[in-house]
Amino acid sequence: MTLMAAVDASVKVAGLQDLTIHRSVSSIPFAGRYRLIDFALSNLVNAEVNSVGIFASQPFGSLIDHIGVGKSWDLDRRKEGLFFLPTAHQNGGIATVGSFRDFEDNIQFFEKSRQAHVVVTSSFVAGQLDYKEMLAHHLASGNDITEAVGAGGSLKSYILSRKLILELIHSYREKRILSIEDLVNLKKAPYTYGIYEYKGYFAIIDSIEQYFKESLGLLDENNRKLLFLPQEPIYTKVKDEPPTRYLDGSNVSNSMMANGSTILGNVKNSIISRAVTIGINASLDSCIIMQKCTIEENCELAYVVADKDVYIEQGVKLIGTADRPIVLRKGERVTKEDAQ
Amino acid sequence: MKEKVVAMLLAGGQGSRLKSLTYDIAKPAIPYGGKYRIIDFPLSNCTNSGITTVGVLTQYQPHALHRYIGLGTPWDLDRHKGGVTMLPPYAEIDGIKWYAGTASAIYQNINYLTSCEPDYVLILSGDHIYKMDYEKLVEYHKEKQADVTVSVLEVPWEEASRFGIVNTDDAMNIVEFDEKPEKPKSNLASMGVYVFDWKKLEHYLEEDNSNEQSSHDFGKDILPKMLAEQKKMVAYPFKGYWKDVGTVDSLWEANMDLLDPSEGLVLHDPAWRIYSSNPQLPPQVITDSGRVQGSMVNEGCVISGTVNHSVIFQNVLIEQDAIVEDSVVMSGTSIGRGAHLSRVIVPPDVTVPENYQLLEPAAGITLLTQDLIDSWKESGQQ
């Protein structure tokens, strides 16, 4: 393999603010037990890309905690492996993927590599992109830059030569371009641009509405079967949670449930993360509950996104809509009085 | 400096009464509790007790165990100093020496122990399910200034004759060992967990090895010998859940115990995690038609049928209209539409056909086998 990867974990996505107060977009929990960056990292390692730089900016505590030395992705290598590359700037990350200024801060990552090509990718797209196939397509096309496209939209993954990315990092100021995404959108001369069409499942998480829709979309068996391929696993940081307990009197249907939870109440059309407690007679419909949340007895929740460690006291009723789900921020505690 | 404790985990047992479950794997490797193997419990106890040097003695069908434990990473036992060491029998100049008994297994690894330079040696069994703070046990051993401390458990009097019973005085000094007594004088059963002063242990192991009459067993030879020589032996009263799963029925019971929040072992305790090798699987899904009650379900499962009072391991597929009740379904199994399983242990990677039912439900617990499924198919009942 001659491919190295630059994962942009510092890109700013305006529509996800409630979920990104304490973390970058890349470490937003998704699908019950994953963080968004898991999909990009897993796609890369499944394509045998073993030199992966993660370009991060503040706040990246949550991301570091999640990634560690990259063991879960088999990226804890003596040669190459995972490089955590925070930007030197106070304000890293821009609104488009692949900021040259962030790359410039860690230019040695590109200079020292022995790989011939680079994939630059975002960390807010969940899918099963095959980078081996994409590279083959890129090489066959003879284009300078290839962009992955799904259903007509950009998947924010780009392949180019290492030589070209170094040239761009050295000249982005005079060329007046900000990022790889920016360059591809502007189609600046003299480079040639091609696309690689990806036909599998993907979810682009760039707003709360998208987050909500794509999360619940995983309850569709067809989507699940396309995202969770036994031969192309999605890796994540492992936790030693016991299996989930469903107590007598609970009622769960059409839901995705991570380990370590204790369910006494009613759950339907929902995604429940690890180590969640749902009390007796509580009812959840179309909710996304992240890890370590507690929903006490007799609560009624519909169209709610609860970030980590949210505590909802008994009897609280919160009803959002599919277009406007109610978002509870990390660590929030909701009482009956608050909810009224 | 803190005194050093080295744990020696006996994991060579076959567990023949567990039938086909242990044809290919040793008893400590048996799956339990929806995601664990039995050996996860003593290993996690070591980790949680701050014991970081662990020798694992294997003999019967060791491959699955060696592969499973690997470098010991899931238990944080991949250490520069100490960590986990797998200790199968080995050959030397005098020939190959199989482990004849629990004591000879330790004796034959005396070089390993010497190189660890322990102050105390903890002898553990790899096939018991329990949560125990070994640090407290070692503290007790030191306080009592004992030569050996035996961890004991109160068992119901009517069952005492099934155990190795320890008789003590009021100060918990051991006065007698009574192996499976007809008329027990006490209901304190030995758990097969011992702490020795290393120098004492070394001495008695060497002595035992040169004794041709000995069966080289801790319970039968070493401990009675030490008692006869009036060594200071005390019993440590352990309180809590403890299970030796020797049979299909007791393995089933131990799993069912987990479903009773008041009875069984609490696995949902962040302060005393049971560590295990975690496969990378997506969350479980309960579909529209799925119904799960009073059960535990692990990752990777898709439940479209009815699951009642059961333990479901990872990657199990239960199709619509299938009913699983009072059962243990191990990983990678699929249960076809309309199948009905009750009081069954389903081993890993079995395909239970549509509409399958046990032909003659046994009074006890049935361990499902491919033979049972094949004879059902031949009976033309589908």
Interface residues (C-beta under 8 A of the other chain):
Chain A: A31 G32 R33 S72 L219 E221 R224 L227 F228 P233 I234 Y235 T236 V238 K239 D240 P242 P243 T244 R245 Y246 L247 D248 G249 S250 N251 V252 S253 N254 S255 M256 M257 A258 N259 G260 T262 I271
Chain B: G33 G34 K35 P74 P261 L267 H268 R273 I274 Y275 S276 N278 Q280 L281 P282 P283 Q284 V285 I286 T287 D288 S289 G290 R291 V292 Q293 G294 S295 M296 V297 N298 E299 V311 I312 F313
